[in-house]
Amino acid sequence: MAEKIQQLESVVIRSLRRFRDRYFPDKVVEADLAVGDSGKEEQQYGFLDTLPVDVQFLIMTFLSPADLCHLGATSRYWSAMVRDPLLWRYFLLRDMPYWPSIDHVTIPHPDLLDAPLISEDESLDDREEGNEGIKLKFDYMSEYLKGCPSSRQQWLPSRPAYEVVTSFFQSLVPASEPRYAMFGPGMEQLDVSLVTRLMHAPDILPVSGTPHRQINGIGSGISYMFNNQHKFNILTLYSTNRAERERARVQQESISNKLFTFEGNDDSGDPVCVPAPQVQQVCQVVDGFIYVANAEPGRGGEKSEGVQIRAVLNCSRGSTSKPLLVLSCISREQPETVRTPSTRSMCRTPCVDMAKRLGLPHLPNPWMVQDTVAESLSGLLDGISWLLRCSGVKLY
């Protein structure tokens, strides 16, 4: 990936340089040409306009998406420069590994990410001034702004005033407690137990109690309180008993998953599995699912992960409307003294790659991948907030 980004960086600089030379040749001026030979004062340009293109590109790499849009509003020249498709593809490949979350709405289109590098001539044609009706072949700018955490809020639909008033009156009516089934290898393989930390973190998610009732004979799970006002229930589904899980974790061995029955392979060679009868009953009554994935380097990646997720969603009633929250989890964060953007991408699987690994873009259900740390529970509240909203809970 680093080599691809470096290669794309040089392509972007060449594209920007050729674009300026072709459509804005008057911007190519020397610093000592402020006064011409005739003694008349020549046209003055802004300091940024006269910098070499590679320096202009370097400056743009330090700007936020909002700052880039502000820069593009200063002149026709910068408006064209900041809309370069290759520039925004560079930002996509550079920044995606560090995005802490992604969902079914904000994930970039896979065809844009896997497409080969377009030529500089094609990039020039895509943003030629005066062709307002031209349709960009690679709209990387909108894809980046849609997925970047600092700008994606603008893509969410705003609620009209009457809906806010309606939501207030609805909040006065007691609502049923949403229930979610939580499963996945990240619950069992990590050195720090996410479930144990959840039960002993009253400052993050207080435990509101364990209801004395059964959900189809499996248990009631544990109820938590979000923002001290919204109750929800999590029912944990383990693949086997505690002794076998602990032995497999210490020896880093795989164990037989008793939640699913594997029935061979399909025509494409992928495994086929069916949830156990008691799991099918749970899937039919819960309001959504939480899948805990192991995001530590070298762990996970089996085809059975995506197969199990699809099997659970398919056996639930109204499966296409039930949300799926994927907690892309690691045991603990690196110490502050050694934490850098590059080391962060090395110590965990990026959430965009996790979505691809699990085959989430092909699911009809709403889904979200959230980076989470089991020890500190960082990122957990963001994921739970999304999950509750998808279940119709009004959060304020």
C-alpha positions in Angstrom: 0.0 0.0 0.0 2.8 2.4 0.9 4.5 1.8 -2.5 1.1 2.4 -4.3 0.6 5.7 -2.5 4.1 6.8 -3.3 3.6 6.0 -6.9 0.3 7.8 -7.0 1.9 10.8 -5.3 4.3 11.3 -8.3 1.4 10.8 -10.7 -0.7 13.5 -9.0 2.2 16.0 -9.1 2.7 15.4 -12.8 -1.0 15.7 -13.5 -1.3 19.0 -11.5 1.8 20.4 -13.3 0.5 19.5 -16.8 -2.9 20.9 -15.9 -1.5 24.2 -14.8 0.8 24.4 -17.9 -2.1 23.7 -20.2 -5.0 25.7 -18.8 -3.3 28.3 -16.6 0.0 29.1 -18.3 -0.1 32.7 -16.9 0.4 31.2 -13.4 3.9 30.0 -14.4 5.9 33.1 -13.5 9.2 33.8 -12.0 9.6 35.7 -8.8 11.8 38.3 -10.5 9.3 39.2 -13.2 7.3 41.6 -11.1 8.6 44.4 -13.2 8.9 43.8 -17.0 11.5 45.1 -19.4 9.3 48.0 -20.5 9.2 49.2 -16.9 5.5 48.6 -16.6 4.4 46.6 -13.6 3.2 43.2 -14.5 0.2 41.4 -13.0 0.8 40.4 -9.4 -0.1 36.8 -8.3 -0.7 35.5 -4.9 2.2 33.8 -3.2 0.6 30.3 -3.3 -0.1 30.7 -7.1 3.6 31.2 -7.9 4.9 28.2 -5.9 6.1 25.1 -7.7 3.4 22.5 -8.2 5.1 20.0 -6.0 5.1 22.5 -3.1 1.5 23.3 -3.8 0.7 19.6 -3.6 2.6 19.3 -0.3 0.6 22.2 1.2 -2.7 20.6 0.1 -1.7 17.3 1.8 -1.7 19.1 5.2 -5.1 20.6 4.8 -8.4 19.2 6.1 -11.2 18.5 3.6 -13.0 21.7 4.8 -9.8 23.7 4.3 -9.4 22.3 0.8 -12.9 23.3 -0.1 -12.3 26.8 1.3 -9.1 27.0 -0.8 -11.0 26.0 -3.9 -13.4 28.9 -3.3 -10.6 31.6 -3.6 -10.2 31.5 -7.4 -10.9 29.6 -10.6 -7.4 28.2 -10.6 -7.6 26.7 -7.1 -11.2 25.6 -7.7 -9.9 23.4 -10.6 -6.8 22.2 -8.7 -8.6 20.9 -5.6 -11.1 19.0 -7.8 -8.4 16.8 -9.4 -9.6 13.2 -9.3 -6.1 11.8 -8.8 -5.6 14.2 -5.8 -8.7 12.8 -4.1 -7.8 9.3 -4.9 -4.5 9.9 -3.3 -6.3 11.2 -0.1 -8.5 8.1 -0.2 -5.7 5.6 -0.3 -3.7 7.6 2.3 -6.4 8.3 4.9 -8.7 5.2 4.7 -6.5 3.0 6.9 -6.9 5.5 9.7 -10.6 6.1 9.6 -12.0 4.7 12.9 -15.4 3.7 11.4 -17.2 3.0 8.2 -20.7 2.0 7.4 -23.0 1.0 4.5 -23.6 4.6 3.5 -20.1 6.1 3.8 -17.9 3.3 2.4 -16.3 4.2 -0.9 -17.4 2.4 -4.0 -15.2 -0.7 -4.4 -14.8 -0.1 -8.2 -13.2 3.2 -7.4 -10.6 1.7 -5.1 -9.7 -1.2 -7.3 -9.5 0.7 -10.5 -6.1 1.1 -12.2 -4.3 4.5 -12.2 -5.9 6.7 -14.7 -3.7 8.7 -17.1 -2.8 12.3 -16.5 -4.5 13.2 -19.8 -7.7 11.6 -18.6 -7.4 13.6 -15.4 -6.9 16.8 -17.3 -10.1 16.2 -19.4 -12.1 15.4 -16.3 -11.6 18.8 -14.8 -11.1 21.1 -17.8 -12.6 24.5 -17.1 -15.6 25.5 -19.1 -17.0 21.9 -19.4 -19.6 22.2 -16.7 -21.7 19.4 -18.1 -18.9 16.9 -18.2 -19.5 13.8 -16.0 -16.5 12.8 -14.0 -15.4 9.2 -14.6 -13.9 9.0 -11.1 -15.7 11.1 -8.5 -13.1 10.5 -5.8 -13.8 13.9 -4.2 -17.4 13.1 -3.2 -16.4 9.5 -2.2 -13.7 10.9 0.1 -16.0 13.6 1.7 -18.7 11.0 2.2 -16.5 8.6 4.1 -14.1 11.0 5.9 -15.2 11.1 9.6 -14.6 14.9 9.8 -17.0 15.6 7.0 -19.4 12.7 6.8 -21.9 14.4 9.2 -22.9 16.7 6.3 -24.1 13.7 4.4 -26.7 12.7 7.1 -30.2 14.0 6.4 -31.3 16.7 8.8 -34.5 16.3 10.7 -37.3 18.8 10.1 -38.6 20.8 13.0 -41.9 18.9 13.2 -40.0 15.6 13.6 -38.1 17.1 16.6 -41.3 18.0 18.3 -42.8 14.5 17.5 -39.6 12.9 18.9 -40.1 14.8 22.2 -43.6 13.5 22.7 -42.5 10.0 21.7 -39.8 10.1 24.4 -42.5 10.5 27.0 -43.9 7.1 26.1 -42.0 4.1 27.5 -40.3 2.2 24.7 -39.4 -1.5 24.6 -35.8 -2.4 25.4 -33.9 -3.3 22.3 -32.1 -6.6 22.3 -29.0 -7.6 20.4 -27.2 -10.9 19.9 -23.4 -10.6 20.2 -21.0 -13.2 18.8 -17.7 -13.5 17.0 -14.1 -14.7 17.5 -13.1 -11.3 19.1 -15.0 -12.3 22.2 -12.9 -15.4 22.7 -9.4 -14.9 21.1 -8.3 -11.6 22.6 -6.1 -11.4 25.7 -8.6 -8.9 27.2 -12.2 -10.0 27.4 -14.5 -7.5 25.9 -17.5 -9.0 27.7 -15.8 -8.8 31.1 -14.8 -5.2 30.5 -18.3 -4.3 29.6 -19.6 -5.7 32.9 -17.1 -3.7 34.9 -17.2 -0.3 33.3 -19.9 1.7 35.1 -18.4 5.0 33.9 -18.9 3.9 30.2 -21.9 1.6 30.1 -23.6 1.0 33.5 -25.2 -2.4 34.0 -28.9 -1.8 34.7 -29.5 -5.4 35.7 -30.1 -8.9 34.6 -33.8 -9.5 33.8 -35.2 -12.7 35.3 -36.6 -14.0 32.1 -35.5 -16.4 29.3 -35.1 -15.7 25.6 -36.0 -19.0 24.0 -34.3 -21.0 26.7 -30.8 -19.4 26.3 -31.0 -16.7 28.9 -31.8 -13.1 29.1 -28.4 -11.5 28.6 -27.3 -8.3 30.4 -29.1 -4.9 30.2 -27.0 -1.8 30.0 -27.8 1.9 30.2 -26.7 4.3 27.4 -26.4 8.0 28.3 -28.2 7.2 31.6 -31.5 7.0 29.8 -31.7 4.3 27.2 -31.8 0.7 28.2 -30.7 -2.1 25.8 -29.9 -5.8 26.2 -26.9 -7.8 24.9 -27.2 -11.6 24.7 -23.7 -13.1 24.3 -23.4 -16.3 22.1 -20.2 -18.2 22.7 -18.9 -20.9 20.3 -18.3 -23.4 23.1 -17.9 -23.7 26.9 -15.4 -21.6 28.9 -12.8 -24.2 29.4 -12.4 -25.0 25.7 -12.4 -21.3 24.8 -9.6 -20.6 27.3 -7.5 -23.6 26.2 -7.9 -22.6 22.5 -6.9 -19.0 23.3 -3.8 -19.9 25.2 -2.6 -22.4 22.6 -3.9 -20.3 19.7 -5.8 -23.2 18.3 -9.1 -23.3 16.4 -12.1 -24.9 18.1 -15.3 -26.4 16.7 -18.0 -23.8 16.7 -21.2 -25.2 18.3 -23.3 -22.2 17.2 -23.2 -23.4 13.6 -23.5 -26.7 11.7 -21.2 -26.8 8.7 -22.7 -28.6 5.7 -19.9 -28.7 3.2 -19.0 -26.3 0.5 -21.1 -24.6 -2.2 -20.3 -24.5 -6.0 -17.7 -21.7 -5.5 -15.9 -23.5 -2.7 -17.1 -21.4 0.2 -18.3 -23.2 3.3 -22.0 -23.5 4.0 -23.2 -23.3 7.5 -26.6 -23.2 9.3 -27.1 -21.8 12.8 -28.0 -24.2 15.5 -31.8 -24.4 16.3 -31.4 -22.4 19.6 -29.4 -19.7 17.7 -32.1 -19.5 15.0 -34.7 -18.8 17.7 -32.6 -16.0 19.2 -32.0 -14.5 15.8 -35.8 -14.2 15.2 -36.5 -12.2 18.4 -33.5 -9.8 18.7 -33.5 -6.4 17.1 -30.0 -6.5 15.7 -26.5 -8.1 15.9 -23.1 -7.3 17.3 -20.2 -9.2 15.7 -16.9 -8.9 17.5 -14.1 -9.4 15.0 -10.4 -9.9 15.9 -8.6 -7.0 14.3 -5.1 -7.9 15.6 -2.5 -8.5 12.9 -2.3 -12.0 11.6 -5.6 -13.1 13.2 -8.9 -13.8 11.6 -9.5 -13.7 7.9 -11.2 -17.1 7.6 -14.0 -17.4 5.0 -16.2 -18.8 7.7 -16.6 -15.4 9.3 -18.6 -13.8 6.5 -20.5 -17.1 6.0 -21.5 -17.1 9.7 -22.7 -13.5 9.5 -24.8 -14.1 6.4 -26.3 -17.3 8.0 -27.3 -15.4 11.1 -28.9 -12.5 9.1 -30.7 -14.9 6.8 -32.5 -16.8 9.6 -33.8 -13.7 11.3 -37.3 -12.4 10.6 -37.1 -9.1 8.7 -33.4 -9.7 8.2 -32.9 -6.8 5.8 -33.9 -4.2 8.4 -32.0 -5.5 11.4 -28.7 -3.7 11.8 -25.3 -5.3 12.2 -22.6 -3.6 14.3 -19.1 -5.0 13.8 -16.7 -4.2 16.6 -13.2 -4.4 15.0 -11.5 -5.2 18.2 -7.9 -5.4 19.6 -6.9 -6.1 23.1 -5.1 -2.9 24.0 -3.6 0.2 22.4 0.0 0.9 21.9 1.7 3.2 24.5 1.6 6.9 23.6 5.4 7.0 23.2 5.4 4.7 20.3 2.0 5.5 18.7 2.2 7.1 15.3 -0.2 7.0 12.3 2.0 4.4 10.6 2.2 2.1 13.7 -1.5 2.4 14.2 -2.2 0.8 10.8 0.3 -1.9 11.6 -1.2 -2.9 15.0 -4.8 -3.4 13.7 -6.8 -4.2 10.6 -8.3 -1.0 9.2 -12.0 -0.9 9.4 -12.4 -0.5 5.6 -10.3 -3.7 5.1 -12.4 -5.4 7.8 -15.6 -4.6 5.9 -14.2 -6.2 2.8 -12.9 -9.2 4.7 -16.4 -9.9 6.1 -18.1 -9.2 2.8 -20.2 -6.5 4.3 -20.7 -4.3 1.1 -22.8 -7.2 -0.3 -25.2 -7.3 2.6 -28.7 -5.8 2.3 -28.8 -5.0 6.0 -27.5 -1.7 7.4 -24.1 -2.3 8.9 -21.2 -0.4 10.5 -17.6 -1.3 11.4 -16.2 0.5 14.5 -12.6 0.3 15.7 -12.7 -0.8 19.4 -10.2 -1.5 22.1 -11.2 -4.1 24.6 -9.1 -2.7 27.5 -10.3 0.9 27.3 -13.6 0.3 25.4 -12.7 3.2 23.2 -15.0 3.4 20.2 -17.7 1.3 21.8 -20.1 4.1 22.6 -19.9 5.4 19.0 -20.9 1.9 17.7 -23.7 1.5 20.3 -25.1 4.9 19.4 -25.3 4.0 15.8 -26.9 0.7 16.6 -29.6 2.3 18.8 -30.4 4.8 16.2 -30.9 2.1 13.6 -33.3 0.4 16.1 -35.5 3.6 16.2 -34.2 4.9 19.6 -34.2 8.7 19.6 -30.9 9.9 21.0 -30.4 13.5 22.0 
